[in-house]
Amino acid sequence: MSFTGLIGYICMFPLRAIIAACVALRIHPNILTFVGVLINVAAAWALGQGHFITAGVIMIVANIFDFIDGKVARELNAETKFGGFWDSVIDRFSDIALFLGLIYLYSTLGRTDYVMITAITMMFAIMTSYTRARAESLIAKCKVGFMERPERIVLFMIGAFTNRMGAVMWVIGVLSVFTVADRIIYTYRELRDAPPEPVA
């Protein structure tokens, strides 16, 4: 086993134990998803109070639930279309909560510039998810662009642990703009090059 493989195995060990416990207790995955958003709201509150390290730790806990809900659903044979829809909707609530926590913090500090940067970043972060969802109602897949939710969450945690949330907002914002543009262009090209639908 490689070194990175060993690290991954060690990190997965406690997660497997949590997943096994949830399966044994037959906790519904939709409940785990909802618990995750509640924990993210707590992280947002910590961000709003300027307690960045605390927020980073809470985000780690929240994302454990975000990671295990799908695994528990598979183990319990409880995967449903509604479960996928529920997970996506709750993810958007979690994302918005974290941004609102920062907007509250910067507004209380009188930093209008950071309020605007965070608000614009939130807008493009949501549009990143929306453009993919809307595109995939028209084409098979639209997973282009770098800044998806996992990358955003990792950057949020890096910003929290390093006390560099302002810089992180710039990074997420700029990359989200490019991701949205990439998805719009990709969808346009896919639709342009698609064979015409037969006339009934």
Residue pairs with C-beta under 8 A, 6 or more apart in sequence:
1 9
15 64
15 67
15 68
18 64
18 68
19 68
19 71
19 72
19 75
22 32
22 68
22 72
23 72
23 75
23 76
26 76
27 72
28 76
28 78
29 69
29 70
29 72
29 73
29 76
29 78
29 83
30 69
30 83
30 86
32 65
32 68
32 69
32 72
33 65
33 66
33 69
33 83
33 86
33 87
33 90
34 90
35 65
36 62
36 63
36 65
36 66
36 69
36 90
36 94
37 62
37 90
37 93
37 94
37 97
39 58
39 61
39 62
39 65
40 58
40 59
40 62
40 93
40 94
40 97
40 98
41 94
41 97
42 58
42 62
43 55
43 58
43 59
43 62
43 97
43 98
43 101
44 55
44 97
44 98
44 100
44 101
45 101
46 52
46 54
46 55
46 58
46 101
47 55
47 98
47 101
47 102
47 105
47 160
47 165
48 100
48 101
48 102
48 104
48 105
49 105
50 105
52 159
52 160
52 161
52 163
52 165
53 160
53 161
55 101
55 160
56 157
56 160
56 161
59 98
59 153
59 156
59 157
59 160
60 157
62 94
63 153
66 91
66 94
69 87
70 79
70 87
72 78
73 79
73 80
73 83
88 129
88 133
91 129
91 149
92 126
92 129
95 122
95 125
95 126
95 129
95 149
95 152
96 122
96 126
98 156
99 118
99 119
99 121
99 122
99 125
100 122
102 114
102 118
102 165
102 169
103 115
103 118
103 119
103 122
106 112
106 114
106 115
106 118
107 115
114 166
114 169
117 166
117 169
117 170
117 173
118 169
120 173
121 169
121 170
121 172
121 173
121 176
124 173
124 176
124 177
124 179
124 180
125 147
125 152
125 172
125 176
127 176
127 180
128 145
128 147
128 148
128 176
128 179
128 180
128 183
129 149
131 142
131 180
131 183
131 184
131 187
132 142
132 143
132 183
135 142
135 183
135 186
135 187
136 142
138 187
138 191
139 187
139 190
139 191
139 194
142 183
142 186
142 187
142 190
144 179
144 182
144 183
144 186
145 178
145 179
145 180
145 182
145 183
146 175
146 178
146 179
147 172
147 175
147 176
147 178
147 179
148 179
151 175
152 172
152 176
155 168
155 171
155 172
156 165
156 168
156 172
158 164
158 168
159 165
159 167
159 168
159 169
